């Protein structure tokens, strides 16, 4: 295959040739004899010879310029003219016996190769389009019966039709490849020949080309017998009874087990995880983490968390968001720039809510991790969780435990109508603080109401920013804690059955269940 070197390599090679010559003499004719007059030396690479020939061609063109247009240039000016003319030239590497020859587009229709991979199928290349010409614009070319854009389109459409029709027995023998972005990262359009079809086909091709993500799912049937060519995943078996048990869980792990015990086993016990580099913007989790980090800084700033000025809070949060997004570089993707502005918009709405909330509540603690022991049949499971905020009402000392939520904040999803718990985060936050030495007395007091539990909701629709508090009773909290104990028992007994229904959304472990 013919490879083309970086133009800079060629540019610097010629610079070296000319610089070495200049060191020997200032006489231009002598330099020309030294550079071009020496016969090709044995063993000198073809690329070097190509460089010599290119320089000679440029100098010949310079000599052809009439004196009245260009006076005899000095040696320095001649060197600069040569370098300017050749700086974008490419030098081909020498041929190798196993190389595959690249064929130009206009020659492909007559090519008898059984398989073709055609690259560069971008508009402006295939078909070639000339949008402007100072002396012969396209309409003038049509009048003069010269080659114009319509003829180029017809010629290239005919060539592509020949390529496809002569391989109808197996359409997989032709692959058309188009680029989305140029080497300079400019967006590129696919060839208009792709859209010379019916409306339904055109719509499908447009959606495929302009989709943000194209996940390639392997065509694997895990129900068929294994063969030498088949790709299979060994399904990890549950741990044998003698293995060491886990003795620490995060408050969010219980919902993961409830959703699918086997996926919990894969992720939390075997520590399996997926890694990808497909994301071109922050996913939902990363976007939430970004907002949480900014709000952590807000809660850690003594002056800000006591402020009742919405404008003061907005200015602080906006500066922190811009600082947080600096980690994506000085020229981030447009999608990230949009997400930055969305984050600022959500936090501006939060600032309005916070200023009103601060009239009655003070932020006592923010983004702190708590631990507590959960006794299960005489054994201990250590619970841990990071609580976003603990606020205290002025005048009554009533506590409110808040968790920032950028996604859905429907507390009805915590339990079913018959009382079965599916999510345990907020009830276990309550349990963590009730066991903490700093707050034991608060939970032991006989308030008119329990310490508040809920979300500070930061939705995409900023007008809906508000607190969402659960109206659970002490009996509700106790039932949730007891359900958590049942999950611990099941984990210690190695009960990891797969869920009957797959989880919604992206599932990194889907291959284990096919």
Buried (B, 14 or more C-beta within 10 A) or exposed (E): EEEEBEBEEBBEBBBEBBEEBEEEEEEBEEBBEBBEEEEEEEEEEEBBEBBBEBBBBBBEEBEEEEEEEEEEBEBEEBBEBBBEBBBEBEBEBEEEEEEEEEEEBEEBBEEEEEEBEBBBBBBBBBBBEBEEEEEEEBEEBBEEEEBBBEBBBEBBBEBBEBBBEEBEEEEEBBEBEBBEEEEEEEEBBBBBBBBEEEEEEEEEBEEEBEEEEEEEEEEEEBEEEEEEEEEEEEEBEBBEEEEEEBEEBBBEBBBBBBBBBBBBBBBBBEEBEEEEEEEEBBEEEEBBBBBBBBBBBBBBBEEBBEBEBBEBBBBBBBEBBEEBBEEBEEEBEEEBBEBBEBBBBBBBBBBBBBBEBBEEBEBBBBBBEBEBEBEBEEEEBEBBBBBBBBBBEEEEEBBBBBBBBBBEBEBEEBBEEEEEBEBBBBBBBBBBBBBBEEBEEBBEEEEEEBBBBBBBBBBEEBEEBBBBBBEBEEEBBBBBBEBBBEBBBBBBEBBBEBBEEBEEEEBBBEBBBE
